[in-house]
């Protein structure tokens, strides 16, 4: 059965909390993206200091539902204690779900115990279990797959549930359904009765339309999981630790270059590519080279900028 979400006409915004790798630098924080849709927030990676740009950009602390951790290297998980403690400053927060690799529970439990952290909400933790789905709620499902890094690492794909098909008002009128509350019932998937005759939603509502799809993949070399993680997503945030002149080093350290990430995203049909996890060896003046190398391969590719907000439109428009 296909879940259909009536709320996916809401805006979807991605906030680039950081674009760097290895260590936070002046002007370039660690790679992390917060996705906000339907009044809820899904956070990908939480390196050291992530809570600072999260607050600066007013992403919405109470709205945070899930933190998806790719792997247990410091630049991807050391911000979790700060984020957990920041969230505990609110009265009566909702439960928070953490998903990630094996060892995530041990890491969080030890930090909470060693620091005697005050947490006033339930923290739910799900480690990689081999299944395709990391998390699901009424708005989205979050898929995960292992990628190829120096330690166990996960790539993520977030998919909004399909939104309802297009309502045909002319057909509703032909079937004798008057404009008003009955139209709303049909659009919500409920049959209505008019003059003793039942009218079902499939008589006036088209097939479900897909929601928006977003990928977050970092710290990997090319591997079989990437095409399916990036397949026809509306936007992909993908690591590009190195420029092409350092391709050999990228292979040795199991990272990717900007051009390599662009080729994989292009071949997977990703509509847009935003490069993240840039090595601190590159100065700000060199970032343009990442965009140049990637855009030669994928026309809609560019390097991320810390603090930017990217709106993800519906794939076929709200009225299509």
C-alpha positions in Angstrom: 0.0 0.0 0.0 1.3 3.5 -0.9 1.3 6.1 1.8 -0.2 9.3 0.6 0.6 12.5 2.4 -1.8 15.4 2.0 0.7 17.9 3.5 3.4 17.8 0.9 2.3 21.0 -0.8 4.2 22.7 2.0 7.6 24.3 1.3 10.7 22.2 1.7 13.9 24.0 2.6 17.5 22.7 3.0 19.8 24.6 5.3 23.5 24.2 4.7 24.8 24.3 8.3 28.4 23.6 7.1 30.3 22.5 4.0 33.7 21.4 5.4 35.3 18.2 6.4 37.8 17.0 9.1 37.7 20.1 11.3 35.6 23.3 11.7 37.4 26.2 10.1 36.8 30.0 10.3 34.0 30.6 7.8 33.6 26.8 7.0 31.9 24.6 9.5 31.5 20.9 9.3 29.3 19.3 6.7 25.7 19.1 7.9 22.3 19.8 6.2 19.0 20.4 8.0 15.9 19.7 5.9 12.6 21.4 7.0 9.3 20.3 5.6 5.7 20.2 6.9 6.8 21.9 10.2 9.4 19.1 10.9 13.2 19.1 10.6 15.4 16.2 9.6 19.2 16.7 10.3 21.9 15.0 8.4 25.2 14.7 10.4 26.0 16.6 13.5 29.7 17.5 13.7 31.4 19.7 16.3 29.5 22.9 16.8 26.6 22.1 14.5 24.2 23.6 17.1 25.6 27.1 16.4 24.6 27.5 12.8 21.4 25.6 13.6 20.4 28.4 16.0 21.8 31.1 13.8 19.7 30.1 10.8 16.5 29.7 13.0 15.9 26.2 11.6 13.6 25.3 14.5 14.8 23.4 17.5 11.4 22.2 18.6 10.7 20.9 15.1 13.7 18.6 15.1 12.5 15.0 14.8 15.5 13.0 13.5 19.3 13.2 13.4 20.8 10.9 10.7 24.5 10.1 11.4 26.5 8.8 8.5 29.4 7.4 10.6 31.3 7.7 13.8 34.2 9.9 12.7 34.5 13.0 14.9 33.6 15.5 12.2 30.2 13.8 11.8 29.1 13.0 15.3 30.9 15.1 18.0 28.1 17.8 17.8 25.5 15.4 19.1 26.1 16.1 22.8 25.7 19.8 22.2 22.6 19.4 20.2 21.1 17.1 22.8 21.8 19.5 25.6 20.6 22.5 23.6 17.3 20.8 23.0 17.0 20.0 26.7 16.7 23.8 27.4 13.2 23.8 26.1 10.2 22.8 28.2 8.7 19.5 27.3 10.4 18.7 24.0 9.1 15.9 21.7 11.0 12.6 21.5 14.1 12.7 19.3 15.2 9.8 17.0 18.8 9.2 16.2 19.6 6.8 13.3 23.1 5.7 12.3 25.8 3.0 12.2 26.4 0.3 14.8 28.0 1.8 17.8 25.9 5.0 17.8 23.9 3.8 20.9 27.1 3.1 22.8 28.6 6.5 21.9 25.5 8.4 23.0 24.9 6.4 26.2 28.6 6.8 27.3 28.6 10.6 26.6 25.3 11.1 28.5 26.6 9.1 31.4 30.1 10.6 31.5 28.9 14.1 31.2 25.9 13.6 33.5 23.8 15.2 30.8 20.3 16.5 31.7 17.9 15.3 29.0 14.2 16.0 29.5 12.9 14.0 26.6 13.0 10.5 25.1 16.0 9.7 22.9 15.2 6.8 20.5 18.2 5.2 18.7 18.1 3.0 15.7 21.3 1.5 14.4 21.9 0.0 11.0 20.0 -3.3 10.9 20.4 -4.3 7.2 16.9 -3.2 6.3 16.2 -0.5 3.7 14.3 1.9 5.9 15.9 3.9 8.8 12.8 5.9 9.7 9.3 6.8 8.7 6.7 9.2 9.9 3.5 10.8 8.4 5.5 13.0 6.0 8.6 11.1 4.9 10.5 7.9 4.8 14.3 7.8 5.3 16.3 5.1 3.4 19.9 4.2 4.1 22.6 2.1 2.5 26.2 1.4 3.4 28.8 3.2 1.3 32.5 2.7 1.0 34.7 4.6 3.5 37.6 3.7 5.9 35.0 2.9 8.5 31.4 1.7 8.3 29.4 4.7 6.8 25.9 5.2 5.6 24.4 7.2 2.8 20.8 8.6 3.2 17.9 9.2 0.9 14.8 11.1 2.2 11.5 10.7 0.3 8.3 12.5 0.9 5.3 10.3 0.7 3.4 10.6 -2.5 0.9 13.5 -2.5 -2.7 13.1 -3.6 -3.5 13.1 -7.3 -4.9 16.1 -9.0 -8.6 16.7 -8.3 -10.8 17.0 -11.3 -13.6 19.5 -10.5 -15.3 19.2 -13.8 -15.7 15.5 -13.4 -17.0 16.0 -9.9 -19.7 18.3 -11.2 -20.6 15.8 -13.9 -21.1 13.2 -11.2 -23.4 15.5 -9.4 -21.0 16.3 -6.5 -21.6 20.0 -5.6 -18.7 22.3 -4.8 -18.1 22.4 -1.0 -17.2 20.1 1.8 -17.8 16.9 -0.3 -15.0 17.9 -2.6 -12.7 18.0 0.4 -13.8 14.6 1.5 -13.0 13.1 -1.9 -9.6 14.8 -1.9 -8.9 13.3 1.5 -9.7 9.8 0.1 -13.2 9.4 1.4 -16.2 8.3 -0.7 -19.3 10.5 -0.6 -22.9 9.9 -1.3 -25.0 12.2 -3.6 -28.7 11.5 -4.2 -28.2 7.9 -3.1 -25.3 7.3 -5.4 -21.8 6.7 -4.0 -18.9 8.5 -5.6 -15.4 7.2 -4.9 -12.2 9.3 -4.8 -10.7 7.4 -7.8 -13.6 8.7 -10.0 -12.4 12.3 -9.5 -8.8 12.2 -8.2 -5.9 11.2 -10.4 -3.1 8.8 -9.4 -0.8 9.9 -6.5 2.1 12.2 -7.5 5.5 11.7 -6.0 6.9 13.9 -3.3 10.3 15.5 -3.2 13.4 13.3 -2.9 16.7 14.4 -1.3 20.0 12.6 -0.8 22.8 13.1 1.6 26.0 11.1 0.9 29.4 11.9 2.4 32.7 10.2 3.1 32.8 7.5 0.4 34.5 6.5 -2.8 32.5 5.3 -5.8 30.5 2.2 -4.8 27.4 0.3 -5.9 25.1 2.0 -3.4 25.5 5.5 -4.9 23.3 5.2 -8.0 20.2 4.1 -6.1 20.8 6.6 -3.3 21.0 9.4 -5.9 18.5 8.1 -8.4 16.4 11.0 -9.8 16.5 12.9 -6.6 15.5 16.6 -6.7 18.7 17.6 -5.0 21.8 15.6 -3.8 24.3 16.8 -1.2 27.4 14.7 -2.0 30.9 14.8 -0.7 33.7 16.2 -2.8 36.7 16.2 -0.5 39.2 16.9 -3.3 39.8 18.6 -6.6 40.8 16.4 -9.6 44.5 17.1 -9.2 44.3 15.2 -5.9 42.4 12.2 -7.3 45.0 9.7 -6.2 44.8 10.9 -2.6 41.0 10.8 -2.8 41.2 7.1 -3.8 43.6 6.3 -1.0 41.5 8.0 1.6 38.2 6.7 0.2 36.8 10.1 -0.7 35.7 11.6 -4.0 36.6 14.5 -6.2 34.2 17.2 -7.4 34.2 15.8 -10.9 33.7 12.2 -9.7 30.7 13.2 -7.6 29.2 15.1 -10.5 29.5 12.2 -12.9 27.8 9.8 -10.4 25.0 12.3 -9.7 24.6 13.0 -13.5 24.4 9.3 -14.4 21.9 8.7 -11.5 19.6 11.5 -12.9 19.9 13.8 -9.9 18.4 17.1 -10.8 20.7 19.2 -8.7 24.1 18.6 -7.0 25.5 20.5 -4.1 29.0 19.6 -3.1 29.9 19.3 0.6 32.7 18.0 2.9 35.4 20.1 1.3 38.9 19.5 2.7 40.4 22.2 4.9 43.5 22.2 2.7 41.6 24.4 0.2 41.3 28.1 0.8 38.0 30.0 0.2 39.5 31.5 -3.0 39.8 27.9 -4.4 36.1 26.9 -3.8 35.1 28.2 -7.3 37.3 25.5 -8.7 35.0 22.8 -7.2 32.0 24.4 -9.0 34.0 24.7 -12.2 35.1 21.1 -12.2 31.7 19.7 -11.3 29.6 21.8 -13.6 31.7 20.7 -16.6 30.2 17.2 -15.9 26.8 18.0 -14.4 25.3 21.3 -15.5 23.4 21.9 -12.2 26.3 21.2 -9.9 28.0 23.7 -7.5 29.8 23.9 -4.2 27.8 24.5 -1.1 28.1 27.8 0.9 27.8 27.8 4.7 24.5 29.3 5.8 22.6 29.1 2.5 19.0 28.1 2.4 17.9 26.1 -0.7 14.2 25.6 -1.5 13.3 22.3 -3.1 10.3 22.7 -5.4 7.7 20.0 -6.1 9.0 17.8 -9.0 5.9 18.5 -11.2 4.6 21.8 -9.6 1.7 22.1 -7.2 -1.0 22.1 -9.9 0.4 19.5 -12.3 
